[in-house]
Amino acid sequence: MDLQVPIKIFDELADEVIESTGLLDLASGEIRDVKYADYDVATLGLPAENPEYDFTCGMLSNNGHEVEFRVEVDAAGGKYSVTASELLELKGRAAKLFTEGARADAARKSGKRG
């Protein structure tokens, strides 16, 4: 089964945040199809190669609910990924948050309060 979810990616530099989007493979943790907003990776290289690079994180969103997680960057290979342990934790946090959000939305639509 190929389950990929759209995510936002934030490469944090000393004085700048470079935003991009990608597809997180929930089975492998690989992040594919990374597209940068207002950043030319062909000219500037990966943000992780910048001397002012600090870290990278990702955000998974669903119906106004968000879960943030750590993203690993392989600068030599030009790849983004999520470690197995981070992926497992992300799945648990996302399931809980999105399930609670769905219940609250359903209760609001039916006129009930939770």
N, C-alpha and C positions, 0 to 999 in steps of 0.2 A: 504494500500500500504506500502510495506516494502522497504524504501529507505535508504541504508547504503552506506557511502562513506569512502574510505580509508584515514586515516590521519596519520601524524607523531605527536608524543607526546614528549615533553621535560620537564623532571623534573629537575628544577634548584636547585642545592645545593650551598653552599658557594664557593666551589672550583671545582665543577664538574657538568656536565650536563649528565643526564641519558636519553638516547634516546630509544624510543619504537614506535611501530606502533599499530593501532587499527582501528576499524570500528565505525564511528559516525552515529548513527541513527538520521536522520534529522527530524523525527517526534517527538521523545521523548527526544533527547539530550543525551541519554545513549551512552557510549563508550564501545564497547564489543571487545572481542578477542584481548586483549592487549598482545603484544609480545615484550619483552625487548631485546635490542641488548647489548651483553656483560655485563649482569647484572643478577645475580641469585636471583630472588625475594623469592624463597623458603628458601634460606639461610639468606639473608640480610633483608627480609621484604620489604614492600612498600617503595619507596624512600621518601614518605611523612612522614614516621615514623622516618626518620633519623633526629637527632637534628640539622643538618646543612641545612635542607630543607628550601627553600625559597618560590617557587611557581611552578606552572605547566602551560604550554601553549601548544597549538596545532597548527598544520599547515595543511591547505588544499591546495593541488596543482593541477593544471590542465594546461597542455601545457606550462609549464615554468612560469606560473603565480601562485603566492602564496598569501594566506590570513592567517594571524595569529590571534589566539583567545585565550581567557582565559579558562582554564580547572579546574573544581572543583574536589577535591579528597576526598573521604570518606575513611579515613584510617581504620576506624573500620570495615567497610563493604568491603574494598578492591575494591572499584568501582571508576571509572572515569566518569565524566559527564560534560555537558555544561548546564548552567542555561537557562531558557526559554527566558529571555531578551537577553542574549548573543547569543543564537541560532538564534533568530529573526534578530539581527544585523548582524550576520555571514552570514545568507542567503542573506540579502540585499547586503552586501559588495562583497560576492562571485559572485552573479549574475551580478553585475555591472562590476567587474573586469574581469570575464571570458567572458562576452559578448563583452566588449571592446577588449579583447585579441583575440577573435574569429574574430571580424571584421577586426582587424589589420592583422591577419594571412591571411584572405580571400583576403584583398586588396593587400597584398604582393604577394600572389600566382597569382593574376590576373594582376600584374604589375602596379597597381594603388597605389597612396599614399593618406593617410587619413588626 
